[in-house]
Amino acid sequence: MKTIKVVAAIICDNMKEKNKIFATARGYGEFKGGWEFPGGKVEAGETPQQALAREIMEELDTEIKIGEWVDTIEYDYPSFHLSMDCFWAEVTKGHLELKEAEAAKWLTKDQLDSVAWLPADISLINTIGKYMK
Ligand SMILES: Nc1nc2c([nH]c(=O)n2[C@H]2C[C@H](O)[C@@H](COP(=O)(O)OP(=O)(O)OP(=O)(O)O)O2)c(=O)[nH]1
């Protein structure tokens, strides 16, 4: 099966405290309406961090500081294998403008289960919850 290498940002209000994280709903394609973390496919020659900074600028017109690695999700969708590197992040410049997503929410730990996550993100949500206040 084909592997797609993706990076995702778990953008927090504050990387030390992690009171809230930023989730978006996909605005197009096969998974439209599913909730996820902003990011996308890594292009040839890019480091995960470079790909992530580029994707966040493209999707949200925002500059981020990328922090520690959170988890790498390996998930088999029917037509491809997803390998997704996830990093904590914080906004350094910009206002998280939704260029591609159809909706967005800041979620507290208690609200993590309140949106319909993409299938690959379910196990990630459990991990993230352990780090939040
Ligand atoms: N960004 C992101 N993608 C996710 C998550 N969970 C998940 O299953 N995916 C899947 C959906 C897509 O099949 C793939 C990401 O591809 P993408 O379409 O966002 O990549 P891209 O921005 O480079 O887009 P494109 O130009 O190919 O449309 O990973 C997640 O939390 N964040």
The ligand as a Gaussian input file, in Angstrom:
#p B3LYP/6-31G(d) Opt

LIG

0 1
 N       -3.405000      17.606000       8.075000
 C       -3.941000      16.509000       8.586000
 N       -4.205000      15.435000       7.791000
 C       -4.759000      14.372000       8.383000
 C       -5.053000      14.312000       9.773000
 N       -5.608000      13.096000      10.060000
 C       -5.683000      12.406000       8.905000
 O       -6.143000      11.276000       8.760000
 N       -5.163000      13.173000       7.867000
 C       -5.076000      12.742000       6.471000
 C       -6.063000      13.401000       5.569000
 C       -5.342000      13.422000       4.234000
 O       -5.576000      12.195000       3.574000
 C       -3.877000      13.515000       4.630000
 C       -3.347000      14.936000       4.591000
 O       -3.292000      15.381000       3.318000
 P       -3.692000      16.859000       2.891000
 O       -4.696000      16.749000       1.812000
 O       -4.013000      17.718000       4.063000
 O       -2.312000      17.327000       2.329000
 P       -1.979000      18.633000       1.543000
 O       -2.342000      19.839000       2.359000
 O       -0.556000      18.472000       1.146000
 O       -3.042000      18.595000       0.414000
 P       -3.269000      18.425000      -1.099000
 O       -2.531000      19.522000      -1.748000
 O       -2.846000      17.038000      -1.483000
 O       -4.775000      18.573000      -1.148000
 O       -3.795000      13.055000       5.958000
 C       -4.756000      15.442000      10.581000
 O       -4.988000      15.492000      11.802000
 N       -4.209000      16.505000       9.941000

